[in-house]
């Protein structure tokens, strides 16, 4: 049974097919992490980490169809303070990998593929870069990922670079800031369709093309409605962690990485992405012509096609649903 959601479906928004399954993983210390599952329940496991903001239903329809076609078990994992996940104060992005090792245990997965979209990019890379999880990662896919802002591999500029400047303040006031953000965004949820249309109208051309798709609107709003259960704490925590040392070096990642990036990305510039991938040992940078930051939503099927040959076939990784 799907978890209950206190918000009604916003009027005017096309409905989105719910996940095949969703619920919570429970970590050894009692914390709860929300998830949603798509594709084949007995297939090889792919852990997919959403953007900022986002949650367990931020998985494009084209990706859901590809998961079914390829026979993959794609598990969308919500970060702390988003949707069903308990809030938690991570010291660094790299700490996420230890939690994902427990998730892989619960899924019975010896090997997994990992995907990170936008703000989820650093969390995907952490799984391959931290000892707690590195041996279990077969390959990594990054879609318009955030790049490091601190340390010897720092490349980020623009809006993400501000997170470095304000990281101490966000750390000290993370809960009040999250409450303020929730206070601003929660009243807008019943007007989600109008808000979405207004946001789309001011997006770069590449993002407008992606977000004009009714299936993307249905998915995006369905996800945000469920994210609201977490009161948007993850949004502030992601921003805080982007401005701190990640706790690992990209040069330590040994598995294949494929990085998709729009050449018109106004949030994470192509130059930042190009500089970041230079630190990876085994990487392919795939340019998305005329695409801005959110063009990766339309490449979800390509991502799964890339991961598929790296994963064990005939896997029993999903033989038990948590």
C-alpha positions as CSV (number, residue, x, y, z in Angstrom):
1,X,0.0,0.0,0.0
2,X,1.3,3.5,-0.9
3,X,1.9,5.9,2.0
4,X,-0.9,8.3,2.6
5,X,-0.5,11.9,1.4
6,X,-2.3,14.8,3.1
7,X,-2.4,16.9,-0.1
8,X,-5.1,16.7,-2.6
9,X,-4.2,16.4,-6.3
10,X,-3.9,20.0,-7.6
11,X,-6.7,20.9,-10.1
12,X,-5.7,21.2,-13.7
13,X,-2.7,18.9,-13.4
14,X,-2.7,15.6,-15.4
15,X,-2.4,12.6,-13.2
16,X,0.8,10.5,-13.1
17,X,0.9,6.8,-12.8
18,X,2.1,5.9,-9.2
19,X,5.2,3.9,-8.6
20,X,5.0,0.1,-8.6
21,X,5.8,0.2,-4.9
22,X,6.9,2.8,-2.4
23,X,7.6,3.0,1.3
24,X,10.5,3.3,3.7
25,X,13.8,1.7,4.4
26,X,14.8,1.6,8.1
27,X,18.5,2.2,8.9
28,X,20.3,0.5,11.9
29,X,20.0,3.7,13.9
30,X,16.2,3.8,13.4
31,X,16.2,6.5,10.8
32,X,13.7,6.2,7.9
33,X,14.5,6.8,4.3
34,X,11.7,7.0,1.7
35,X,11.8,5.3,-1.6
36,X,9.7,4.5,-4.7
37,X,10.3,1.6,-7.0
38,X,9.9,1.2,-10.8
39,X,10.4,-1.5,-13.3
40,X,11.1,-5.2,-12.7
41,X,11.0,-6.2,-9.0
42,X,13.5,-9.1,-9.6
43,X,15.9,-7.2,-11.9
44,X,19.3,-5.7,-11.4
45,X,19.2,-2.7,-9.0
46,X,19.7,1.0,-10.0
47,X,19.7,3.6,-7.2
48,X,18.4,6.9,-8.6
49,X,19.0,10.1,-6.6
50,X,16.6,13.0,-7.4
51,X,17.4,16.7,-8.0
52,X,17.1,19.6,-5.6
53,X,14.3,19.9,-4.7
54,X,12.8,16.5,-5.4
55,X,11.7,13.2,-4.0
56,X,10.9,9.6,-4.6
57,X,8.6,10.2,-7.6
58,X,10.9,12.4,-9.6
59,X,11.4,9.8,-12.3
60,X,10.4,10.7,-15.8
61,X,7.9,8.6,-17.6
62,X,10.4,7.8,-20.4
63,X,12.7,6.3,-17.7
64,X,9.9,4.3,-16.1
65,X,9.1,2.7,-19.5
66,X,12.8,2.0,-20.1
67,X,13.1,0.3,-16.7
68,X,10.3,-2.0,-17.6
69,X,11.7,-2.7,-21.1
70,X,15.2,-3.4,-19.8
71,X,14.1,-5.4,-16.8
72,X,15.7,-3.1,-14.3
73,X,14.6,-2.5,-10.7
74,X,15.0,1.3,-10.4
75,X,14.7,2.6,-6.8
76,X,14.3,6.3,-6.2
77,X,15.8,7.2,-2.8
78,X,14.7,10.3,-1.0
79,X,17.3,12.3,0.8
80,X,16.9,13.1,4.5
81,X,14.2,15.7,5.1
82,X,12.4,15.0,1.8
83,X,9.0,13.2,1.6
84,X,9.1,10.2,3.8
85,X,12.7,10.5,4.9
86,X,13.6,11.6,8.4
87,X,15.6,14.8,8.7
88,X,19.2,14.2,9.4
89,X,22.3,16.4,9.7
90,X,25.0,15.0,7.5
91,X,28.5,16.5,8.0
92,X,29.4,15.8,4.3
93,X,27.9,14.4,1.1
94,X,30.2,11.4,1.4
95,X,28.3,10.2,4.5
96,X,25.4,9.3,2.2
97,X,27.3,6.4,0.9
98,X,27.2,4.5,4.2
99,X,23.4,4.8,4.3
100,X,23.2,3.6,0.7
101,X,25.2,0.5,1.7
102,X,22.5,-0.4,4.1
103,X,19.9,0.2,1.4
104,X,21.7,-2.1,-0.9
105,X,21.8,-4.7,1.9
106,X,18.0,-4.4,2.3
107,X,17.6,-4.8,-1.4
108,X,19.9,-7.8,-1.5
109,X,22.0,-6.2,-4.2
110,X,25.7,-7.1,-4.4
111,X,26.2,-4.6,-7.3
112,X,24.2,-1.5,-8.2
113,X,24.2,1.2,-10.8
114,X,23.8,4.7,-9.4
115,X,22.3,7.8,-11.0
116,X,22.3,11.4,-9.9
117,X,20.2,14.2,-11.4
118,X,21.4,17.8,-10.8
119,X,21.7,18.1,-7.0
120,X,21.7,14.3,-6.8
121,X,24.9,14.1,-8.8
122,X,27.3,14.5,-5.9
123,X,25.4,11.9,-3.9
124,X,25.7,9.4,-6.8
125,X,29.4,10.1,-7.1
126,X,29.8,9.6,-3.4
127,X,28.7,6.0,-3.6
128,X,31.5,5.3,-6.0
129,X,34.0,7.4,-4.1
130,X,33.6,6.3,-0.5
131,X,34.9,3.0,0.8
132,X,31.5,2.1,2.4
133,X,29.9,1.6,-1.0
134,X,32.6,1.8,-3.7
135,X,33.0,-2.0,-4.2
136,X,29.2,-2.3,-4.9
137,X,28.9,0.3,-7.6
138,X,29.1,-1.0,-11.2
139,X,28.8,2.4,-12.9
140,X,27.6,5.9,-12.4
141,X,25.4,8.2,-14.5
142,X,25.2,12.0,-13.8
143,X,22.7,14.3,-15.4
144,X,23.6,18.0,-15.1
145,X,25.3,17.3,-11.8
146,X,26.5,19.8,-9.3
147,X,30.3,20.1,-9.2
148,X,32.6,20.6,-6.2
149,X,32.9,24.0,-4.7
150,X,35.6,23.2,-2.0
151,X,38.9,21.4,-2.1
152,X,41.5,20.7,-4.8
153,X,38.9,19.7,-7.4
154,X,36.7,22.7,-6.9
155,X,35.2,23.8,-10.3
156,X,31.8,25.3,-9.6
157,X,30.9,28.9,-10.3
158,X,27.7,31.0,-10.5
159,X,24.8,30.1,-8.2
160,X,26.3,26.9,-6.8
161,X,29.4,28.8,-5.7
162,X,27.2,30.9,-3.4
163,X,26.6,27.7,-1.3
164,X,30.3,27.8,-0.3
165,X,29.9,31.4,1.0
166,X,26.7,30.7,2.9
167,X,27.4,27.2,4.1
168,X,28.2,28.2,7.7
169,X,25.0,30.3,7.9
170,X,22.8,27.5,6.5
171,X,24.3,25.0,8.9
172,X,23.5,27.2,11.9
173,X,20.0,28.1,10.8
174,X,19.0,25.0,8.7
175,X,15.7,24.3,10.5
176,X,14.4,27.9,10.6
177,X,15.4,28.4,6.9
178,X,13.5,25.1,6.0
179,X,10.5,26.3,8.0
180,X,10.5,29.6,6.1
181,X,10.8,27.8,2.7
182,X,7.9,25.5,3.6
183,X,5.9,28.5,4.7
184,X,6.4,30.1,1.3
185,X,5.9,27.0,-0.9
186,X,3.2,25.1,0.9
187,X,0.4,27.6,0.1
188,X,1.3,27.3,-3.6
189,X,0.7,23.6,-3.9
190,X,-3.1,23.9,-4.6
191,X,-2.1,26.3,-7.4
192,X,0.6,24.0,-8.7
193,X,-0.6,24.0,-12.3
194,X,-0.6,27.8,-12.6
195,X,2.7,28.0,-10.7
196,X,4.3,25.4,-13.0
197,X,3.1,27.3,-16.1
198,X,4.5,30.5,-14.7
199,X,7.9,28.9,-13.9
200,X,8.0,27.2,-17.4
201,X,7.5,30.6,-19.1
202,X,10.7,32.0,-17.6
203,X,12.9,28.9,-18.1
204,X,15.6,28.8,-20.8
205,X,14.4,27.5,-24.2
206,X,15.8,24.0,-23.7
207,X,14.0,23.6,-20.3
208,X,10.8,24.9,-21.8
209,X,10.8,22.2,-24.4
210,X,11.2,19.5,-21.8
211,X,8.7,21.0,-19.3
212,X,6.0,21.6,-22.0
213,X,5.5,17.8,-22.1
214,X,2.3,17.0,-20.1
215,X,3.9,13.8,-18.8
216,X,6.8,15.8,-17.3
217,X,4.3,18.2,-15.7
218,X,2.4,15.4,-14.2
219,X,5.5,13.7,-12.9
220,X,7.1,16.9,-11.6
221,X,4.0,18.1,-9.7
222,X,3.1,14.7,-8.4
223,X,6.6,14.5,-6.9
224,X,6.6,18.0,-5.3
225,X,3.2,17.3,-3.7
226,X,4.7,14.2,-2.0
227,X,8.0,16.0,-1.2
228,X,5.9,18.5,0.9
229,X,5.5,15.9,3.5
230,X,9.1,16.5,4.5
231,X,8.6,20.2,4.8
232,X,11.5,20.9,2.3
233,X,14.3,20.3,4.8
234,X,16.3,18.5,2.2
235,X,16.4,21.5,-0.1
236,X,18.3,23.5,2.5
237,X,20.5,20.6,3.6
238,X,21.5,20.0,0.0
239,X,22.5,23.6,-0.5
240,X,24.5,23.5,2.8
241,X,26.4,20.3,1.7
242,X,27.2,21.6,-1.7
243,X,29.2,24.4,-0.1
244,X,31.3,22.0,2.0
245,X,34.1,19.5,1.2
246,X,32.3,16.3,-0.1
247,X,34.6,14.0,1.9
248,X,36.0,12.1,-1.2
249,X,37.9,13.0,-4.4
250,X,36.5,12.4,-7.8
251,X,39.9,11.0,-8.8
252,X,39.3,8.1,-6.4
253,X,36.3,6.9,-8.5
254,X,37.4,3.8,-10.4
255,X,34.2,2.7,-12.1
256,X,32.9,4.0,-15.5
257,X,31.1,7.3,-15.3
258,X,28.9,8.9,-18.0
259,X,28.0,12.5,-17.5
260,X,25.2,14.2,-19.6
261,X,25.3,18.0,-19.7
262,X,23.4,20.6,-21.6
263,X,25.6,23.1,-23.5
264,X,23.2,25.9,-22.5
265,X,23.0,25.0,-18.8
266,X,22.6,28.3,-16.9
267,X,22.9,26.8,-13.4
268,X,25.8,24.4,-13.7
269,X,27.8,25.7,-16.6
270,X,29.3,23.4,-19.3
271,X,32.7,24.7,-18.4
272,X,32.3,23.6,-14.8
273,X,31.2,20.2,-15.9
274,X,34.1,19.9,-18.3
275,X,36.6,20.8,-15.6
276,X,35.0,18.4,-13.2
277,X,35.1,15.4,-15.5
278,X,38.8,15.9,-16.0
279,X,39.3,14.5,-12.5
280,X,37.5,11.3,-13.2
281,X,39.5,8.2,-14.4
282,X,37.0,6.6,-16.7
283,X,34.4,9.1,-18.0
284,X,32.5,10.0,-21.0
285,X,30.9,13.5,-21.2
286,X,27.8,13.5,-23.4
287,X,26.8,17.0,-24.6
288,X,23.0,17.7,-25.0
289,X,22.8,20.4,-27.7
290,X,20.7,23.4,-26.9
291,X,19.6,21.9,-23.6
292,X,19.6,23.8,-20.4
293,X,19.8,22.5,-16.8
294,X,16.8,20.2,-16.8
295,X,17.2,18.6,-20.2
296,X,18.4,15.5,-18.3
297,X,14.7,14.6,-17.6
298,X,14.4,13.7,-21.3
299,X,17.5,11.5,-21.2
300,X,16.4,9.0,-18.5
301,X,16.1,6.2,-21.0
302,X,19.6,6.8,-22.3
303,X,20.9,6.7,-18.7
304,X,19.4,3.2,-18.1
305,X,20.7,2.0,-21.5
306,X,24.2,3.0,-20.4
307,X,23.9,1.3,-17.0
308,X,22.3,-1.9,-18.3
309,X,25.5,-3.7,-19.7
310,X,27.4,-2.9,-16.5
311,X,24.9,-4.7,-14.3
312,X,24.7,-8.4,-13.5
313,X,22.1,-10.1,-15.7
314,X,19.6,-12.6,-14.2
315,X,20.1,-10.8,-10.9
316,X,18.3,-11.9,-7.7
317,X,19.0,-8.5,-6.3
318,X,15.3,-7.7,-5.7
319,X,14.0,-11.0,-4.4
320,X,12.7,-9.4,-1.2
321,X,10.9,-6.2,-1.1
322,X,11.5,-4.3,2.2
